[in-house]
């Protein structure tokens, strides 16, 4: 795969608020150096909300699917395979903590990929410079609306989990 060049100006236009800290975190990777991309504290503590705020709703939806599947897998392992009456409470907490660690560790990488996707998509439109940067800002940035959308998705999965737990009894 050929890596494209992304200017700091393009990245700033997409990121919007707090661009300076993301540019600093991403700088080694953008220069082609090996880097871990840092640990995203917001991704660790507020994974889905942070994803929504940064307009990564597709990643947040996938996140919820993984979490929901983990609940099903816990029951599969503990109840059906090991023959226990129920999954231990610690299993769900442990998996939730692991998911938080994964988001904290990979969050900045996912966000950089998301930002690059936006830049590539807007580049393909062939817009004039001013329109180009306006479109980058519109497609990127932050959004409380997306945050609430992700929280709505969260409640759908929460209700689905409640229904599953109820029917399981």
N, C-alpha and C positions, 0 to 999 in steps of 0.2 A: 504494500500500500504506500502511495506517495503522500508524504505529509505536506500539507499546504502551509503557506505562511499566513500568520494572523497578526495584524498590527495591534499595538497596544491601544490605539485609538478605537479600533473595531471592538476589541474586548471590553474597553471601558464603556462604549456605547451600549453594548448588550447588558453588561452587569448592572450599570446604574449605581445605585447606592452601595457604598462600601467597596467600590471597584479597586481602590488602592490596595486593600488587604488581599484581595483575590489575585491581582496582578503580581504582587510580591510573592505569594504562594506559588503561582504558576510559572514565574519567570524561569526557573531552571528547566522545566519541561519544555517551555516554548523555545528556549535556546538549544534544546536537544540533549540536555544533560539528564542523567538518571536522578530521579527524585521520588520521594514517597508522596509528595503533594500535601504534606502536613496532616494534622488531625483537625477535623471540623467539629468544634464543640457544639454548635447549634445542631448539626446533623446527629450527634450522639444523643443529646437531651431532647430534641424536638424534631426527630427525623422527618416525619410526614409533614408537619407544619412548615419546617424549613424548606422542604421540597416544593410545597405549594407556594410559599412566599417567593421563591425563586422561579416560579412557573414551570417546574418539572413535574407536572401532573401525571404524565405517563409513567415516570419512574415511581412516583408515589403510589399509583394504582397497582403497579407490579409489586411494590413493597407490601401492600395489604394482601395481595394474593399469596405471596410467600408466607406471611404471618398466618393467614387462615389455613393454608396447607400444613403449616407446622402444627397447628392444633389437631388437625386430622391425623397427622403422622404420630403425634404423641399417643393418641388413643389407639392407633393401629399397633404401635409397639407395645405399650403397657397393658392394654386390655386384651387385644386379640392374640398377640404373639406371646407375651409373658403371662397372660391369664390373671392379671391383677384386677380387682374390682373397679379401679379408676386410676387415672394418671396422677402421679404425685404433683402437688402444687409447685414444688420447686422446679419441675421440668419446664413449665410455661415461663416462669420467671427467668430461668437460666437461658432459655431460647430468646426471650425478649432482650436480655442483656447482650447476648451474642449479636442479635440483629442491630442493636444500638452501636455496638463496637464496630460492626461492619460498615454502618452508615458513617460513623465518625471517621473511620480510616479511609474509606473510598469516596466519601461525599464530595470532596474537592475535585477529585478525578471525574466523577459523574457530572459535576457542574461544568467543568471545563469542556467535556465532551458535548454537553447540552449547548453551551455557548458557541462552540465551533459549528455545530449543526445549524444553529440559527444564522451564523455568518455565511456559511455555505449556501443556505437556502436563499438568503437575501441577495447574495452575490449573483446567483443565477438569474435574477430578475433584470440585471443590467441597468440599474437605476442611476440617475445623476447623483453626484456626491452628496448634496444636501438631502435629497429624498432617501438615499441609501442609509445615511446615518439616522435619519428620522425613523426609518423602518426598523433598523437595528434596535433603536431605543424602545419602540413600540412592542416589538416581539420579545424583547428581553426585559430587563429591569425587575422590579418587584411588584407584587400584587396581593393585596389583602383579599380580593375577590377569589383568586386562585387558592389562597390559604383556606378560605371558608369552603370552597369547592372540595378540597382535599379532606377537610374535616367532615363534610357531608358524606364523602366516600367512606371515611372511617366509620361513621355511624351506620352505614349500610352493612359493612363487614361486622360491626359490633352486633347488630341485630341478627345477622346471619349466624354468628357464633352463638348468640343466645338461643336462637331457634334450634341449632344443632345440639347444644347442651341439653335443651328441654326435651327434644325428641329422643335423645340418647337414654334418658332416664326411663 
